[in-house]
Amino acid sequence: MDNVIWFYPLTGCEKLVGEIYLHNDVFAIPSSYGQTINNREYFRGINIKNGELLWEREGNFSHYQLDSTSGHLYGYAHGIYEVADMRSGQKLINKKNAK
């Protein structure tokens, strides 16, 4: 561990799920905590230079498509379409299909 610059610990039985995204100097990391039925999902943005937590929100998709130009993450699952910003973690669009 001589070359470790920083690390970000996960708590308890939290584990990484899905893909980790990188845009400019931000990692976006999805994780899950708890058992399958009652689990809670988190999405965090971490500064790659110093390990600082930039943002955190509960609830996310496990897989997004990253637009490397804009830094937006595009996701679709369970009839929900979402666009999120990597720098702020903010959901820019969150729409549910009408049935």
N, C-alpha and C positions, 0 to 999 in steps of 0.2 A: 504494500500500500504506500510505497514511497512516492509515487507519482500522483496520488489522489489530490485534487485541487479542492473539491468539495463533495459532499454527498447529501442526499435527501432521504431520510429514513421513513419507511412506511410503518404504520402503527399496528400493533396487535396482529390479527390475521388478515390484514389488508394485503392485496396482491395486485400486480399489474394485470390488466386485461386489454385485449385489443392491440392497437398499434400505438407507437410513440411517434409524435410528429415534431419536426424541427423546421422553423422558419426564422431566418435572420438569427437573433440571439435568444429565441424562446423555444423551449421544449414544451409540448402539450402532452400530458401523461394521463391516460385513463386508468382508474383503479376501482377495485371492488372490495367491500368489507362485509364480512358476515357470511351466513349460510345462503344457499341458492334461493330459497323461498323468501327470506327476509333480508336479503343483502341490500346494501346501500352503495351506489356508484358515485364516484367523484371524478372530476376533471380538473387538473391543475396546470397552470402555466409557470414554468420555472426559468429564471435567467441562467443561461448556460455559462456565463462568465463568472458568476459568484454564487450560484445556487439559491438565490433569493426567490421566495415564493411571490410571484407577481399577482396571481389570482387563483381562486378556487371556487368551484361551484358543484353542487350536488346534481346528479343526473346527467347522463351522457349516452351517446351511442358508443359501441366498441370500435366501430370502423367509420372513418370519414374519408373523403377525397380532399387532398390539400391542393389549393390553387397557389402555386409557388410565387406568382406575381403579386397577388393581393394579400396573401397570408390568411385567406378565408378557408374554413373547413366546411365541406358540404356533406350532409348525412341524410339518409332516408331509411327508416325502419318502422315497422308496425303502423304504417299509414301516416307517419309524421315526417315532414321535411324540415330540415334545420340548416341554417347557415350561421357559423360562429366565427368570431374574430380571434386569431391567435394571440395578438398583443394584449387584448383586454379580457378575453374569455367571454365577452358579451355575446348573447344570442341575438343576431341581427334579424333573422327570420325564423319563426317557429310556427309552422302551419300543419294542421291536421286535415287529412282528406275528408271531404264530406261524403257520406254514404248514401 
